[in-house]
Amino acid sequence: MTQSVTVLGAGIVGISCALALQRRGFQVRLLDRRGPGEETSAGNAGILSYSNITPLANPALLPRLHRLLLNLDDDFRLHYPHLLPLLPWLLRFVSRCRRKTFLHDGAAMSLLTSASIELHNQWILQARAQDLLNQGGILKLYRSRKTFLCDQLERELMQRCAVRHTLLDAQQAYELEPDLKRIFVQAVLIDESLSIRDPEQLCKRYAQMFIDTGGEVARATVQSLRETSGGWELTTDQAVEATPALVVCMGAWTPGLLGQLGYANPLAIERGYHTVFAAAEGVELTRPIFDVDASYVMAPMVAGLRVTSGTNLTHRETRPDPRQLARVIPRVHEAFPLAAELLREPWMGRRPTLPDTLPVIGPAPRHENLWFAFGHSHMGLTLGPITGQLIANFICGDEQPFPVTACAPSRYL
């Protein structure tokens, strides 16, 4: 068994892999150009939900595919200059917009999600991070009955996967969140879900557990890697170093290393934006809400009410374009009393997504002592701990807690 492992990427997935490997007795070095949780993991809606099992490739998209491709709806924006390189990914994605495939992929995601939230519950206690926790579930809100009916397949998937949820009429929703404006007609409460009031801080608490028990966190930009007879050679902007084994968890930055090893890029990059508002005087939001018709999530955070935008498919380094977020802000004001906007400019993150929405977790198909853990799309925060456990099982040769073939790297690499 390899006793020393280097983990590339200090987002929630990399931190989780480092922590899980350390707890199996490995000496682990965690390497990233930024501090723990300071990149993509910092900017999400903070939701740890048992309902985070819905594949993005939903059959409900097909009737409005033309609207999505023409950038007519707020939940999706395509960057046209990047369309040609995205086309193979888009074709694979659309081919998965079938009921049977949706239910299959969702069931695989449910195994990951439920196991990971259980691990989060343990780690939050161990990291003394209970102060970051919001309980009370997640509230999914509908402004129209038509939109509610369009989500029937998603509710069927939750029913099949035993995700506890409660259908609410408008009055019941307003009893849970009395300060919402009276524009909604239906709601679904995801009863047992949790949310985090500062995702970056949760990453740092987990990383501190890793450091406190002997783990090493180093800052450097990885430029290249090369297989050697003794493992791997890493070239960074700081030095050239050797390591017996590597776990690559670099999210949207993974393709640059994959290409060096002869693997095709399987990812599309989803840009996501958020801003933060103060609530108006005398009002309160106690749990995250997803305003389905208006295509945003608003979540109570330590810093204020974080409002996130929909999907923007583009190149990783394209100039920020927060117009999609700007389009939903008036809809947010329709739903909840807000005061001042607290960010000077929107935060932007890059979410790496595969056509089936499931991550890549497992050994590299054509290389020894190399493991991949990337492509977690919007579910990185939720799926970090189980990803770490699965990677540790692969490296140790242990039996997995459930079938993981749906996440096999070989399906795309």
C-alpha positions as CSV (number, residue, x, y, z in Angstrom):
1,M,0.0,0.0,0.0
2,T,1.2,3.5,-0.9
3,Q,1.9,5.4,2.4
4,S,2.3,8.8,0.9
5,V,-0.3,10.6,-1.3
6,T,-0.5,14.0,-2.9
7,V,-3.9,15.5,-3.4
8,L,-4.2,18.2,-6.0
9,G,-7.0,20.7,-5.3
10,A,-8.1,22.1,-2.0
11,G,-11.8,22.6,-2.6
12,I,-14.3,20.6,-0.7
13,V,-13.6,17.4,-2.8
14,G,-9.8,17.6,-2.3
15,I,-10.1,18.4,1.4
16,S,-12.4,15.5,1.8
17,C,-10.1,13.1,-0.1
18,A,-7.1,14.3,2.0
19,L,-9.0,13.8,5.3
20,A,-10.4,10.4,4.4
21,L,-6.9,9.2,3.3
22,Q,-5.3,10.6,6.4
23,R,-7.8,8.6,8.5
24,R,-6.7,5.4,6.7
25,G,-3.1,6.0,7.9
26,F,-1.6,7.8,4.8
27,Q,0.7,10.7,4.9
28,V,-1.1,13.3,2.8
29,R,-0.1,16.5,1.2
30,L,-2.8,18.8,-0.1
31,L,-1.7,21.2,-2.8
32,D,-3.5,24.1,-4.4
33,R,-2.8,27.6,-5.7
34,R,-5.2,29.1,-3.2
35,G,-6.2,28.3,0.4
36,P,-8.7,25.6,1.4
37,G,-12.2,26.3,0.0
38,E,-11.3,29.6,-1.5
39,E,-12.2,28.9,-5.2
40,T,-15.4,27.3,-6.5
41,S,-16.3,25.7,-3.1
42,A,-16.8,29.2,-1.6
43,G,-19.6,30.5,-3.7
44,N,-22.4,27.9,-3.7
45,A,-25.8,28.1,-2.0
46,G,-24.6,26.0,0.9
47,I,-27.3,23.4,0.5
48,L,-26.7,19.8,1.8
49,S,-29.9,18.3,0.4
50,Y,-31.1,14.7,0.0
51,S,-32.9,16.1,-3.0
52,N,-29.6,17.0,-4.8
53,I,-30.1,13.9,-7.0
54,T,-31.8,15.4,-10.0
55,P,-29.7,15.0,-13.2
56,L,-29.4,18.2,-15.2
57,A,-30.4,16.2,-18.3
58,N,-34.1,16.3,-17.7
59,P,-36.7,15.3,-20.3
60,A,-38.6,18.5,-19.3
61,L,-35.9,20.5,-21.1
62,L,-36.7,19.1,-24.5
63,P,-39.9,21.1,-25.2
64,R,-38.0,24.3,-24.6
65,L,-34.7,23.4,-26.1
66,H,-35.0,26.1,-28.7
67,R,-35.5,28.7,-26.0
68,L,-32.4,27.5,-24.1
69,L,-30.2,27.6,-27.2
70,L,-31.5,31.1,-28.0
71,N,-30.8,32.4,-24.5
72,L,-34.4,33.3,-23.9
73,D,-34.8,31.9,-20.4
74,D,-33.1,33.0,-17.2
75,D,-32.0,29.6,-16.0
76,F,-29.6,28.9,-18.8
77,R,-27.2,31.0,-20.9
78,L,-24.9,29.7,-23.7
79,H,-21.8,31.6,-24.7
80,Y,-22.0,31.4,-28.5
81,P,-18.3,31.8,-29.3
82,H,-17.7,28.6,-27.3
83,L,-20.5,26.6,-29.0
84,L,-18.3,24.6,-31.4
85,P,-16.1,23.0,-28.8
86,L,-19.1,22.5,-26.5
87,L,-21.1,20.7,-29.3
88,P,-20.0,17.1,-28.5
89,W,-20.8,17.6,-24.8
90,L,-24.2,19.1,-25.6
91,L,-25.1,16.2,-27.9
92,R,-24.3,13.7,-25.2
93,F,-26.2,15.8,-22.7
94,V,-29.3,16.0,-24.9
95,S,-29.2,12.2,-25.6
96,R,-29.6,11.7,-21.9
97,C,-32.8,13.7,-21.6
98,R,-34.9,10.6,-21.4
99,R,-37.1,9.4,-18.6
100,K,-35.4,6.0,-18.1
101,T,-31.9,7.6,-18.2
102,F,-33.0,10.4,-15.8
103,L,-34.3,7.9,-13.3
104,H,-31.2,5.7,-13.6
105,D,-28.7,8.5,-13.1
106,G,-30.8,10.0,-10.3
107,A,-30.8,6.7,-8.4
108,A,-27.0,6.6,-8.7
109,M,-26.7,10.2,-7.4
110,S,-29.0,9.3,-4.5
111,L,-26.6,6.7,-3.2
112,L,-23.8,9.2,-3.2
113,T,-25.9,12.0,-1.7
114,S,-27.5,10.2,1.2
115,A,-24.1,8.6,2.3
116,S,-22.3,11.9,2.0
117,I,-24.8,13.9,4.1
118,E,-24.4,11.2,6.8
119,L,-20.7,11.8,6.7
120,H,-21.1,15.5,6.8
121,N,-23.2,15.2,10.0
122,Q,-20.3,13.3,11.6
123,W,-17.6,15.7,10.3
124,I,-19.5,18.8,11.3
125,L,-19.6,17.6,14.9
126,Q,-15.9,16.6,14.8
127,A,-14.9,20.0,13.3
128,R,-17.1,21.9,15.8
129,A,-18.9,23.6,12.9
130,Q,-22.4,23.4,14.3
131,D,-22.6,27.2,14.3
132,L,-22.5,27.1,10.5
133,L,-25.6,24.9,10.3
134,N,-29.1,25.8,9.3
135,Q,-31.8,23.3,9.9
136,G,-35.4,23.3,8.8
137,G,-35.1,21.9,5.2
138,I,-35.1,23.6,1.8
139,L,-38.2,25.2,0.4
140,K,-38.9,24.9,-3.4
141,L,-41.4,27.5,-4.5
142,Y,-43.6,27.7,-7.5
143,R,-45.3,30.8,-8.9
144,S,-47.5,28.8,-11.3
145,R,-49.2,25.5,-11.2
146,K,-47.9,24.7,-14.7
147,T,-44.3,24.9,-13.5
148,F,-45.2,22.7,-10.5
149,L,-46.6,20.0,-12.8
150,C,-43.4,20.2,-15.0
151,D,-41.4,19.0,-12.0
152,Q,-43.5,15.8,-11.6
153,L,-40.7,13.5,-12.8
154,E,-38.3,15.0,-10.2
155,R,-40.8,14.3,-7.4
156,E,-41.2,10.7,-8.8
157,L,-37.4,10.3,-8.5
158,M,-37.4,11.6,-5.0
159,Q,-40.2,9.2,-4.1
160,R,-38.3,6.2,-5.6
161,C,-35.2,7.2,-3.7
162,A,-37.1,7.7,-0.4
163,V,-36.2,11.4,-0.2
164,R,-38.5,12.8,2.4
165,H,-40.5,15.7,1.1
166,T,-43.8,17.4,1.8
167,L,-46.1,19.0,-0.7
168,L,-47.4,22.4,0.5
169,D,-50.1,24.8,-0.6
170,A,-49.3,28.5,-0.6
171,Q,-50.6,29.1,2.9
172,Q,-48.5,26.3,4.4
173,A,-45.4,27.7,2.7
174,Y,-46.1,31.2,4.1
175,E,-46.5,29.7,7.6
176,L,-42.9,28.4,7.3
177,E,-41.6,31.7,5.8
178,P,-44.1,34.5,6.8
179,D,-42.0,37.3,5.2
180,L,-42.3,35.9,1.6
181,K,-44.4,38.0,-0.6
182,R,-47.7,36.5,-1.6
183,I,-46.9,35.4,-5.2
184,F,-46.5,31.7,-4.8
185,V,-49.2,29.0,-5.4
186,Q,-47.4,25.8,-4.4
187,A,-44.3,24.6,-2.6
188,V,-42.3,21.5,-1.8
189,L,-40.4,21.2,1.5
190,I,-37.3,19.0,1.4
191,D,-37.8,18.1,5.1
192,E,-34.5,16.7,6.3
193,S,-32.0,18.8,4.3
194,L,-29.5,21.1,5.9
195,S,-27.7,24.2,4.7
196,I,-24.4,25.8,5.6
197,R,-24.2,29.5,6.5
198,D,-20.6,29.9,5.2
199,P,-19.4,27.1,2.8
200,E,-15.9,28.5,2.6
201,Q,-15.6,28.4,6.4
202,L,-16.9,24.8,6.5
203,C,-14.1,23.8,4.1
204,K,-11.6,25.6,6.3
205,R,-12.9,23.8,9.4
206,Y,-12.5,20.4,7.7
207,A,-9.0,21.4,6.5
208,Q,-8.1,22.4,10.0
209,M,-9.0,18.9,11.2
210,F,-6.7,17.6,8.6
211,I,-3.9,19.9,9.6
212,D,-4.4,19.3,13.3
213,T,-3.7,15.6,12.8
214,G,-0.5,16.0,10.8
215,G,-1.7,16.8,7.3
216,E,0.2,19.3,5.2
217,V,-1.4,22.0,3.1
218,A,0.8,23.8,0.5
219,R,0.2,26.6,-1.9
220,A,1.5,26.2,-5.5
221,T,0.2,26.2,-9.0
222,V,0.5,22.8,-10.7
223,Q,1.9,23.3,-14.2
224,S,2.5,19.7,-15.4
225,L,2.8,16.1,-14.2
226,R,4.8,13.2,-15.5
227,E,4.7,9.5,-14.7
228,T,8.0,8.0,-13.4
229,S,9.2,4.6,-12.4
230,G,8.6,5.6,-8.7
231,G,5.2,7.3,-9.1
232,W,4.8,10.9,-10.3
233,E,6.8,14.0,-10.9
234,L,5.0,17.3,-10.3
235,T,6.2,20.6,-11.7
236,T,4.7,23.7,-10.0
237,D,5.6,27.3,-10.0
238,Q,7.6,26.7,-6.9
239,A,9.5,23.5,-7.5
240,V,9.7,20.1,-9.1
241,E,8.8,17.3,-6.7
242,A,8.2,13.6,-6.6
243,T,5.2,11.7,-5.1
244,P,4.4,8.0,-5.1
245,A,0.7,8.6,-5.8
246,L,-1.7,11.4,-6.9
247,V,-5.3,12.2,-6.5
248,V,-6.5,14.9,-8.9
249,C,-9.4,16.9,-7.6
250,M,-8.9,20.2,-9.5
251,G,-12.5,20.7,-10.7
252,A,-12.6,23.0,-13.7
253,W,-8.8,23.0,-13.9
254,T,-8.5,19.2,-14.3
255,P,-8.7,19.1,-18.1
256,G,-5.3,20.8,-18.5
257,L,-3.6,17.9,-16.7
258,L,-5.8,15.3,-18.4
259,G,-4.7,16.5,-21.8
260,Q,-1.0,16.0,-20.8
261,L,-1.8,12.4,-20.2
262,G,-3.7,11.8,-23.4
263,Y,-7.2,12.0,-22.0
264,A,-9.9,14.0,-23.8
265,N,-11.7,16.7,-21.9
266,P,-15.1,15.4,-20.8
267,L,-16.2,18.5,-19.0
268,A,-18.4,21.5,-19.7
269,I,-17.8,24.5,-17.4
270,E,-20.9,26.0,-15.8
271,R,-20.3,29.6,-14.8
272,G,-22.3,30.5,-11.6
273,Y,-22.6,33.9,-10.0
274,H,-23.9,35.1,-6.7
275,T,-24.5,38.4,-4.9
276,V,-25.5,39.1,-1.3
277,F,-28.3,41.3,0.0
278,A,-29.3,42.5,3.5
279,A,-32.9,41.6,4.4
280,A,-35.2,44.6,4.8
281,E,-35.7,45.7,8.4
282,G,-37.8,43.4,10.5
283,V,-37.9,40.5,8.1
284,E,-36.1,37.1,8.1
285,L,-35.5,34.2,5.8
286,T,-34.8,31.0,7.9
287,R,-34.0,28.5,5.2
288,P,-32.9,28.4,1.6
289,I,-35.6,28.9,-1.1
290,F,-35.5,27.9,-4.7
291,D,-37.8,30.1,-6.7
292,V,-38.3,27.8,-9.7
293,D,-40.1,30.1,-12.1
294,A,-37.6,32.9,-11.5
295,S,-34.5,30.6,-11.7
296,Y,-32.6,31.6,-8.5
297,V,-31.8,30.2,-5.1
298,M,-31.6,32.5,-2.1
299,A,-30.0,31.2,1.1
300,P,-29.4,32.8,4.5
301,M,-25.6,33.1,5.1
302,V,-23.5,34.7,7.8
303,A,-22.8,37.6,5.4
304,G,-26.5,38.1,4.4
305,L,-28.9,36.6,1.9
306,R,-26.9,35.0,-0.9
307,V,-28.7,35.0,-4.3
308,T,-27.3,32.5,-6.9
309,S,-27.9,32.5,-10.7
310,G,-28.6,29.7,-13.1
311,T,-26.2,28.0,-15.6
312,N,-23.9,29.7,-18.0
313,L,-22.0,27.4,-20.3
314,T,-18.8,28.9,-21.5
315,H,-15.0,28.6,-21.6
316,R,-13.4,28.5,-18.2
317,E,-11.5,31.8,-18.6
318,T,-14.1,33.8,-20.5
319,R,-14.5,37.3,-19.1
320,P,-17.2,37.4,-16.4
321,D,-20.7,38.2,-17.6
322,P,-23.1,38.7,-14.7
323,R,-26.1,39.7,-16.9
324,Q,-27.8,36.4,-16.1
325,L,-27.7,37.3,-12.4
326,A,-28.8,40.8,-13.1
327,R,-31.9,39.6,-14.9
328,V,-33.1,37.6,-11.9
329,I,-32.6,40.4,-9.2
330,P,-35.9,42.1,-10.0
331,R,-37.6,38.7,-9.6
332,V,-36.0,38.3,-6.2
333,H,-37.4,41.7,-5.1
334,E,-40.9,40.4,-6.2
335,A,-40.5,37.5,-3.8
336,F,-38.9,38.9,-0.7
337,P,-38.2,42.3,1.0
338,L,-34.6,43.2,0.4
339,A,-32.4,46.1,1.6
340,A,-29.0,47.0,0.3
341,E,-26.8,44.8,-2.0
342,L,-23.7,44.0,0.0
343,L,-21.2,43.0,-2.7
344,R,-19.6,45.6,-5.0
345,E,-19.5,43.1,-7.8
346,P,-20.9,39.5,-8.2
347,W,-18.9,36.5,-7.2
348,M,-18.2,34.1,-10.0
349,G,-17.3,30.4,-9.9
350,R,-16.6,27.6,-12.4
351,R,-18.5,24.3,-11.9
352,P,-17.2,21.3,-13.9
353,T,-20.1,19.2,-15.2
354,L,-20.3,15.9,-17.1
355,P,-23.3,15.1,-19.4
356,D,-24.8,12.6,-16.9
357,T,-24.2,15.1,-13.9
358,L,-22.4,12.3,-12.0
359,P,-18.8,12.9,-11.0
360,V,-15.7,11.0,-12.1
361,I,-14.4,9.0,-9.0
362,G,-11.9,6.2,-9.3
363,P,-8.5,5.1,-10.7
364,A,-7.2,6.5,-14.0
365,P,-7.9,4.1,-16.8
366,R,-4.4,4.0,-18.3
367,H,-2.1,5.0,-15.4
368,E,-0.9,3.5,-12.2
369,N,-1.0,5.3,-8.8
370,L,-3.3,8.0,-10.2
371,W,-6.9,8.6,-9.1
372,F,-9.5,11.1,-10.3
373,A,-12.2,12.9,-8.3
374,F,-13.7,15.7,-10.3
375,G,-16.8,16.8,-12.3
376,H,-19.2,17.3,-9.3
377,S,-21.2,20.1,-11.0
378,H,-23.4,21.9,-8.5
379,M,-23.1,19.0,-5.9
380,G,-19.5,19.4,-4.9
381,L,-20.3,20.7,-1.4
382,T,-22.8,17.9,-0.8
383,L,-20.7,15.1,-2.3
384,G,-17.2,15.9,-0.9
385,P,-17.1,13.5,2.1
386,I,-18.4,10.4,0.2
387,T,-16.0,11.2,-2.7
388,G,-13.1,11.1,-0.2
389,Q,-14.3,7.8,1.3
390,L,-14.7,6.2,-2.1
391,I,-11.2,7.3,-3.2
392,A,-9.7,6.0,0.0
393,N,-11.4,2.7,-0.6
394,F,-10.0,2.5,-4.1
395,I,-6.5,3.2,-2.9
396,C,-6.7,0.8,0.0
397,G,-8.4,-1.9,-2.1
398,D,-11.4,-2.0,0.2
399,E,-14.9,-2.9,-0.7
400,Q,-17.1,0.0,-1.7
401,P,-20.3,0.6,0.4
402,F,-22.5,0.5,-2.8
403,P,-21.9,0.1,-6.6
404,V,-19.9,3.0,-8.0
405,T,-19.7,2.0,-11.7
406,A,-21.9,5.0,-12.6
407,C,-19.0,7.2,-11.5
408,A,-16.2,5.2,-13.3
409,P,-13.6,7.4,-15.1
410,S,-13.6,4.9,-18.0
411,R,-17.1,6.1,-19.1
412,Y,-15.6,9.3,-20.4
413,L,-11.8,9.0,-20.3
